[in-house]
């Protein structure tokens, strides 16, 4: 199967499994999405969704957020991890939004990535989910699956993103990156992975990945 044929199979299968696509992080506007995505770094969406209501009850816009001091923000978001750096970034970007962007989240990559704590992946999620701009944010799930499926060499997330954008139609990027994330969580996990439940990898998986899987399972 060529990479193009594999890509078509992935799209067809994911559309069958996820005809409607849940949004992983709870939010109500671009600002609350930006904060939630920033908080999700090295944490889980489930944990972030438990903590953001507590933070947003106190401050759900830049004007209210800068009224909190950094220590107050840190105390609220502590359970998501890396709270000192995240609290500083949340307070700092909120001030910049007020000073430079009239309190609004910018709808372009350059201004988003200039904000404290906002890297390319975070900016891509915001552009995709808040503004509907085609983007392909690559998280650990997408990075892992693109490698397992033989669609990318998986050397780094930058290369994986480039490979994904070449293979998949631009008008599918925003839905597809979410579908792949959900599929990775449910059927193609990093640990405790069962190939018999993973129709995509068992059909188009990289030969070396399948051989390694069967080698490991045969030892048990």
C-alpha positions in Angstrom: 0.0 0.0 0.0 1.4 3.4 -0.9 1.4 6.3 1.6 -1.4 7.9 -0.4 -3.5 4.8 -0.2 -2.7 4.5 3.5 -3.9 8.1 4.0 -7.2 7.4 2.3 -7.7 4.3 4.4 -7.0 6.3 7.6 -9.5 9.0 6.6 -12.2 6.5 5.7 -11.7 4.4 8.9 -11.6 7.5 11.2 -14.8 8.9 9.6 -16.6 5.7 10.3 -15.4 5.5 13.9 -15.8 9.3 14.7 -18.6 10.7 12.5 -18.9 13.5 15.1 -15.7 14.6 16.8 -15.7 15.7 20.5 -13.4 18.7 21.4 -11.0 17.5 24.1 -10.6 20.7 26.1 -13.7 22.5 27.5 -13.8 26.2 26.6 -16.3 28.9 25.5 -14.1 31.3 23.4 -10.6 31.7 22.0 -9.2 33.0 25.3 -10.4 30.2 27.4 -9.2 27.7 24.8 -5.8 29.3 24.7 -5.5 29.1 28.5 -6.7 25.5 28.5 -4.3 24.4 25.8 -1.4 26.1 27.6 -2.3 24.3 30.8 -2.5 20.9 29.1 1.3 20.8 28.4 2.6 17.6 30.1 -0.8 17.1 31.7 -4.1 15.3 30.6 -7.1 16.9 29.1 -9.2 15.3 31.8 -7.2 17.0 34.6 -7.3 20.3 32.8 -11.0 20.1 32.4 -11.4 19.7 36.1 -9.2 22.7 36.9 -10.2 25.3 34.3 -13.7 25.8 35.8 -12.1 26.8 39.1 -9.8 29.3 37.3 -12.4 30.6 34.9 -14.8 31.2 37.8 -12.3 33.7 39.1 -11.1 35.0 35.7 -12.3 34.0 32.2 -10.9 37.0 30.3 -7.6 38.9 30.2 -8.9 41.9 32.2 -10.0 39.7 35.1 -6.9 37.4 34.9 -4.4 40.3 35.4 -6.2 41.3 38.5 -5.1 38.0 40.1 -1.5 37.8 41.1 0.7 35.0 39.7 0.7 33.1 43.0 -3.1 33.0 43.1 -3.1 31.6 39.6 -0.4 29.0 40.5 -2.3 27.8 43.5 -5.5 27.2 41.4 -3.8 25.4 38.6 -1.3 23.4 40.7 -2.9 20.0 40.0 -2.1 20.2 36.3 1.7 20.4 36.9 4.4 22.9 36.0 2.2 25.5 37.7 4.9 28.2 38.4 5.8 28.5 34.7 2.2 28.2 33.5 0.9 30.7 36.0 3.6 33.2 34.9 2.7 32.6 31.2 -1.0 33.0 31.8 -0.6 36.2 33.6 2.0 37.5 31.2 0.0 36.7 28.0 -3.2 38.2 29.5 -1.3 41.5 30.0 0.0 41.4 26.4 -3.4 40.7 25.0 -4.7 43.9 26.8 -1.7 46.0 25.9 -1.3 44.9 22.2 -4.4 43.2 21.0 -7.4 45.1 22.7 -7.9 42.1 25.0 -8.6 39.8 22.1 -6.7 36.6 21.1 -4.9 37.2 17.8 -6.0 35.0 14.9 -2.5 34.6 13.3 0.4 32.3 14.1 3.0 35.1 14.4 1.2 37.0 17.2 0.1 33.8 19.0 3.6 32.3 19.0 5.0 35.6 20.4 2.9 35.2 23.6 4.6 33.7 26.7 4.1 29.9 27.0 2.6 29.6 23.5 4.5 27.4 21.1 3.7 26.3 17.6 1.5 23.4 18.8 -0.6 25.5 21.1 -1.0 28.2 18.4 -2.0 25.5 15.9 -4.8 24.2 18.2 -6.1 27.7 18.8 -6.0 28.6 15.0 -7.7 25.3 14.2 -10.4 25.1 16.9 -11.1 28.8 17.7 -10.7 30.3 14.2 -11.2 27.4 11.8 -7.9 28.0 10.1 -6.4 24.7 8.7 -3.7 23.5 11.0 -2.3 20.2 12.1 -1.2 20.3 15.7 1.0 17.3 16.4 0.8 15.9 20.0 2.4 12.7 21.3 -0.5 10.5 20.0 -0.3 11.8 16.5 3.5 11.6 16.5 3.3 7.9 17.7 0.5 6.9 15.2 2.1 8.6 12.2 5.2 6.5 12.9 3.4 3.3 13.6 1.4 3.7 10.4 4.5 4.3 8.3 3.4 7.8 7.3 6.3 9.6 8.9 9.8 8.6 10.2 8.9 10.1 13.5 12.2 11.9 14.0 10.5 14.9 15.6 7.1 16.6 15.7 8.1 19.2 13.2 8.8 16.6 10.6 5.7 14.6 11.5 3.6 17.8 11.0 5.1 18.4 7.6 4.5 14.8 6.6 0.9 14.9 7.7 0.2 18.1 5.8 1.6 16.6 2.6 -0.4 13.4 2.9 -3.8 14.6 4.1 -6.1 17.1 2.2 -6.0 20.6 3.8 -9.7 20.7 4.2 -9.5 17.6 6.5 -6.6 18.8 8.8 -8.8 20.3 11.6 -11.0 17.3 11.9 -8.4 14.7 11.2 -5.9 15.7 13.9 -8.6 15.4 16.5 -9.8 12.0 15.1 -6.2 10.7 15.3 -5.9 11.9 18.9 -9.1 10.1 19.9 -8.0 7.0 18.0 -4.6 7.0 19.7 -6.1 7.2 23.1 -8.7 4.5 22.6 -7.1 2.0 20.2 -3.4 2.7 19.7 -1.9 3.6 23.1 1.8 3.9 24.0 1.3 1.2 26.7 -1.2 -1.6 27.1 -1.7 -1.6 23.3 -3.8 -4.5 21.8 -3.3 -4.8 18.1 -6.4 -6.9 17.7 -8.5 -3.8 18.6 -6.4 -1.5 16.4 -7.8 -1.9 12.9 -5.7 0.8 11.3 -2.3 -0.3 12.5 -3.1 -4.0 11.9 -4.0 -3.1 8.3 -1.4 -0.5 7.3 1.2 -0.6 10.2 4.9 -0.3 9.6 6.4 -3.7 9.2 9.1 -3.2 11.9 6.4 -2.0 14.4 4.2 -5.1 13.7 7.2 -7.5 14.0 8.2 -5.9 17.3 4.7 -6.1 18.6 4.4 -9.8 17.7 7.8 -10.5 19.2 6.9 -8.9 22.5 3.5 -10.6 22.7 4.9 -14.0 21.8 7.2 -13.8 24.9 4.2 -13.5 27.3 
